[in-house]
Amino acid sequence: MRVNRVLITGVNGSGGSYLAEYIKFNKPEVEIHGWTRWRSTGSDDNLATIKDCVKIHECDLTDLSSVLLALDKSCPDIVFHLASHANVRASFDTPISVIHNNVIGTANLLEAIRISGTRPIFQMCSTSEVYGQVAADEVPIKESAPLRPASPYAVSKVTQDLLSQTYYLAFGLPVIRTRMFAYFNPRRGDLFATSFAMQVAKIEAGLQSELIHGNLESVRTILDVRDAMRAYWEAAILCTPGEVYNIGGNMTLTVGDFLDLLKKQSKVKIKSRLDLALLRPKDITLQIPSTEKFDNQTGWRAEYSFEESVMYLLDHCRRVVSNQVSNKCRT
């Protein structure tokens, strides 16, 4: 298919900004439109390298009139729907807010597309959290696995997933659902990998004395953010509307193993301790995907090694902390 314009909801968020960068540097002929809202949890700093290459539209997904106006301005060939409250731990504290934002926002977006009469490819960027806790004999997790959400955030993502499929079945919208498993995302501080790496950088800089963590026993399969964004693009271009696809890496380890690896990479000795406040009321401890369906459909393969991904994350965090120290010294 020929793609002239794409729309990324939540473009200044962690995932949305990386996706915008991927498209800018790998598909320069494509016009990028992005939606943000004034009270967004994202940061305009995430778009610093490409801010002149993204057409930004103010849009509140929970306001249908706002969505209709922004959609008319964007006129996309592909919609990447990434805008969501995505902090799993925080969703236990503010469940109604998370569910309302994620579910109503998605319903408004799908309804606006239906009303407009346009038919862009709509990629519902979902998450492995929809599978909840699986048994050992259900690993690797296939797309046919039962949906057992174990957090308010996961409930909202299941609803987004099923709502998107309903608009495919009932109204013929070309919906593609992707369920992304864990990936390194340097711009999301609430993810365990980024949190650990940022704390290591702060300890190296003398800004923090010890690293705090939650559950270290959970098992995850990790993917590089750059590979993850390329996978989103290829899903939109090559996957079949009406279908759902797992996306994930091939490096599996426990959260504790990753912490140990970071400690070895650190320039100083790292002390760590459990912080009970970081434990979830219900945790998901086993997430290993089967990506055979997606890999066979697209020919996608990860390009970055696990070691490259770790250093990419750690180098990013060290730069952020170094800039913080420099700015503090100047003031």
N, C-alpha and C positions, 0 to 999 in steps of 0.2 A: 504494500500500500504506500501511496505517497503521503507524507506527513508534512504539512506546512506550519501548523500551529499546535502547541500542546498547552494544557492547563495543569498546573500543580497546585492543589489546595494545600494550605499550610506551607507555602514555599520558603518562608524564613525560619521554619523549624529545622531540626537536625537532619531528618531524612530528606525533607523537601529541598533543602539547600544543596545537599550532596547530589540529588537527582538533577537539579538545575545545572550544577557544574558539569555533570557527566554529559548532559545534552549539549551544553554550550561548547565544550571542548571536543566532542566526538561527532556531533550532528549540527555543525555550525549553520546549516541552511534552514534549520527549524526555528521558528519564532516561539519564544518562551513567555507564557503568561502565568502569573502567580497571584494567588489570593492570600491576603493577610487581613487581620482585624486589629483595631487599635489596642485591644487588651490581650493580644496574643502572648503566649508563653514563649514564642520563638524570639529570635534576636536578629535585627537588621545586620549585625556584624557577621552573621553566617553567610550573607550574600556579598560581603565586601569585595571579593575578587571579580564578581560578575554583575554588580548592581546596575551597571549601565546597559546590560544585555537582557534584563528581565523586565517585562512590562507588568508593574505591580498594580493590582486593583484592590481597593478596600472592600471587604465582604465579610459579613457575619453570617455564617452558615445556619444559625438558628433563626434567621429572619428571612423568610421566603422572598419578600420583595427585594431585599439586598442581593440574594442569590440570582434572581431573574435578571436584574440590572447588570450584574457582573458577568453573567453568562453571555448576555447579548454583546458585551464589549469584548469578550474573549474569543468567541466563535471557534472552539478547539476541534481538532481532528481526534485528539486523544485527551482524556481526563485521567490524571493520576491522583486518586483521592487518598491523601496522606494526612489531612488535618484531623487530629484527634487529641484529646487528653490521653496521654499514653503512660503515665506513671502508675505502675501496678500497685505499689505500696500505698501511694497517696489515695488511690481509689477506694481503699477500705475506710478512709477518714472522710471522704467527700463523695460517697457513692451516687447520690442523686444528681449532683452537678456533672459528674463524669458521664453517667448514662444519658442524661438529657442532652448534653453537648454532642456526644458522639452519635447517638441514635437520631435525634431530631435533625441535626446537621446533615447527616447522610440522607435522610428521608427528603429533606428540602432540596438537596442537590439532585437526587434522582427525579423528583417530581418536576423540578425546573427544567431538566433536560427533556422529560416527557412532554411538558407543556410547550416547550419551544419547537418541538417537531424535528429537532436535530438528532443525529445518530452518531455521536462520537464514540469511539472505543472507550469504555469506562472500566478502568482497572481499580477494583476495590483492594487496596493494599492492607491486608489483614495480618494476623499474627498466629504463631504456634500456640499462644496462650489459649486459643479456643479449644484445644484438645484436652486441657487440664492434666490431671495426673493419670498416666497410663501405666498398665501392668508391664512387667518385663517381657511377656510374650507378645505384646503389641508393638514392640520396637524391632526395626525402625517404623516410625509412625507413617502410615499411608493416609491419603486424602479421604479414604473411606472410614477412617477411625471415628468412633463416636465423639460428639462434641460435649465436653464436660467442663464448662467454664468454672473456675474456682476463685474468681475475684470479680468485683463489679466492673472493672475494666474489661475483663474477658467476656463477661455477659454482654457488654456494649459491642464488642467486636463480633461476637456470634450473631447479634441482631443485625449489625451492618452487613455481615456476610449473607445472611438469609434474606434480608430486605433487598439487597442487590440482585440476588438470584430470582426473587419474585418479579422484579422489574424486567428481567430477561424473559421469564416464562410468560408473564401477563401482557407485557407491552412490547416485547421484542427488542429491548435495548441491548446492544452488544456488550454485555458485561463479562469481564474476565476477573476471577477472584484469585488472588495470590496470598498464601500464608507463609510469611517470612519467619524463619527460625532465627536464633540469636546471631547477631553480627556486631563487630566492633564499630562503634559510632562515637568518634572523639567529641562530637558536639552535644552528646546527651549525658549529662553528669549523673543522672539517676540510674544508669546502667552499671552493673557491678564492675565491668572491665574498665570503663571510663573513670568511675569513682576511685578504683584502686590506683590507676595510673596517675590521676590527678593528685592523689594523696602522696604517692611516691615522689612526684615532682616537688610538692610543697615541703616534704620532709628533707629532700636534697637541698632545697633553698633555705632551710632553717625556719620555715613558716609554720611548721607543725611538728609535734614530737612523736606521735604514734599514729598508726593507721587503724581505723575502725572498720569492722565488717559485720555482715549478717551471716546467714547460713552458708557454709563452705562445702556442703556435701552434695549440692545439686549438680547434676550432670548436664552439660550443654555441648552442642555442636556449633562451632564458631565459623563465621564467614567475614571476609573483609568488606567494609562499607563500599568500596569502589566496585567490587564484584557484585555486591547486592544491588547497587543502582543500575549496573549494566543488565542485570537479570530483570529488573522491573521494565526496562526499555524493551528487551527482547520478548518478554511476556506479552506486552501490548502489541507488538508487531507480529509475533509468530504463534501465539497461543489461540485456542479456540473459544469463542464466546459461549457462555453457558457452563464452562468447565472451571474446576478449581485446581490449583497447582501449589504444591509445597516448594519452597525455595530455601536452601540451606547449604552449609559447608560440609567438609568431610573430616574436620579435626575435632575429635570429641575428648573432653576432659572435664574434671570437676572444677567448681569455682575455686576451691582451695588449691588445686594444681596450678591454676592460672596465677593466683596470688603468690605462690612459691616461685613461679617463673619470674614475675615482676621483681620480687625481692632479689633474685640473682642478677637481674639487669640493673639494679639500683647502684648508684655511686656511693651510697652510705648504707649502714646497717639499718634495717627496718624492723621496728617493733610493731606488733599488731595485737588487737584484742577484739572480742565479740561485743557488739553493742546490741542489747536486746531490743532497742527501739527500731532496729533495722530488720527485725524478723517479721515476716508476714503472718497474719492470722492463719492463712492456709497457703502453703508453698507448693510450687510445681518443681519436682526434683529430677525428672527424667524426660529430656527432650532431644531425641535423636531422630532426624527425619529420613524418610524415603523420598528422594527427589527424582526417582527414575522417570516418572511421568513428565516432569518439566524438562529434564535433561534430554530425553528422547525427542520431545516435541520441538525443542529449540536448538539442540546441539551445544547448549551453554556448558562451559566448564570454568571453574575458578582459575584466575590467572595469577593471583598473589598467594605466596606461601604463608603459612602460619607465622613464621619468623618475621617476614616482611610486614605482616599486619600488626604484630605486636610492636615493632619498632615505629611504625607509622603512628600508632596510637600514643606511644610513650613520648615520641618526639613532639607531637602536637601539644601534649600536656605540659611538657617542659617549656615550649615556646610561650604558652599562655601564662605560666607562672613567671617566667622571665620578664614578660611584658608587665605583669602586675608589679613586680619588684621595681622595675625601671620607672614606672609611672609613680609609684609611691615615693621613690627617691627624688623625683623631680618636684613633687609637691611638698 
